Amino acid sequence: MIIDLPEKRYYTIGEVAKAFDVNTSLIRFWEKEFDELKPKKTAKGNRKFTPEDIKNLQLIFHLVKERGFTLEGAKIHLKEERKKTLDNFEIIAKLEGVRNQLIKLKEQL
């Protein structure tokens, strides 16, 4: 899944939830469950997600929603094979981007 967010330093939880097409409660739940997610919080307690947080969320989303991992399975997978999984995920994301560009080009012909 390719997340289409504008380049920003921080994203609100609403922007993140909308980009992933999930409820904000799921994002908050994953934040509690996964140590990799550490959004900054304002004085009011509002979460501000960095691009690094978005990358981690994409990886968690991929493992849980697309590959069907349980939360425990995803945690173990992230801890034991993080580098390999991240590399594979980035390759897949780039290939999906190229595919989408090719489809757009084909439609323009």
C-alpha positions in Angstrom: 0.0 0.0 0.0 1.4 3.4 -1.0 0.6 6.2 1.4 0.1 9.5 -0.4 1.0 12.2 2.2 2.5 15.6 1.3 6.1 16.1 2.5 5.8 17.6 6.0 7.8 17.5 9.1 4.8 16.3 11.2 1.4 14.8 10.5 -1.6 14.8 12.8 -3.3 11.5 13.8 -6.3 12.5 11.6 -4.1 12.9 8.5 -2.4 9.6 9.2 -5.7 7.7 9.8 -7.1 9.1 6.6 -4.0 8.1 4.6 -4.2 4.6 5.9 -8.0 4.5 5.6 -8.4 3.4 9.3 -9.9 4.9 12.4 -7.7 7.1 14.7 -8.4 4.6 17.5 -6.4 1.9 15.5 -3.5 4.2 15.2 -3.6 5.0 19.0 -3.9 1.2 19.7 -0.9 0.4 17.5 1.1 3.1 19.2 0.6 1.4 22.5 1.3 -2.1 21.1 4.4 -1.3 19.0 7.6 0.2 20.5 8.6 1.4 17.1 5.8 4.1 17.1 6.8 7.1 19.1 4.9 10.1 17.9 5.8 13.4 19.6 3.0 14.9 21.7 2.2 18.6 22.1 1.5 20.3 25.4 -2.2 19.5 24.8 -1.4 15.8 24.2 -2.0 15.9 20.4 0.1 13.4 18.5 2.5 14.5 15.8 3.8 11.8 13.6 7.2 12.1 11.8 8.0 10.6 8.4 9.9 7.9 10.3 6.7 7.1 12.2 4.8 6.9 8.9 7.4 4.4 7.6 7.0 2.3 10.7 3.2 2.5 10.4 3.4 1.4 6.8 5.4 -1.6 7.8 3.0 -2.5 10.6 0.0 -2.0 8.3 1.6 -4.2 5.7 2.4 -7.0 8.2 -1.0 -7.0 10.0 -3.5 -5.9 7.4 -2.0 -7.1 4.1 0.0 -10.2 5.2 -2.4 -11.3 8.0 0.1 -11.4 10.9 -1.2 -11.4 14.4 0.0 -8.4 16.5 2.4 -10.7 18.4 3.6 -12.2 15.1 4.2 -8.7 13.7 6.1 -7.7 16.9 8.4 -10.7 16.7 8.9 -10.3 13.0 9.8 -6.6 13.4 12.3 -7.4 16.2 14.0 -10.4 14.5 13.9 -9.5 10.8 13.4 -5.8 10.7 16.1 -4.9 8.2 15.1 -7.7 5.8 11.4 -6.9 6.1 12.0 -3.1 5.6 14.1 -3.7 2.6 11.5 -6.0 1.0 8.7 -3.5 1.9 10.6 -0.6 0.3 11.2 -2.6 -2.9 7.6 -3.5 -3.1 6.5 0.1 -2.5 8.8 1.4 -5.3 7.6 -1.3 -7.7 4.0 -0.4 -6.9 4.8 3.3 -7.6 6.4 2.4 -11.0 3.4 0.2 -11.8 1.0 3.1 -11.0 3.0 5.5 -13.2 3.0 3.0 -16.1 -0.8 2.6 -15.7 -1.2 6.4 -15.9 1.0 6.5 -19.0 -1.0 3.8 -20.6 -4.3 5.6 -19.9 -2.9 8.8 -21.5 -2.2 7.0 -24.7 
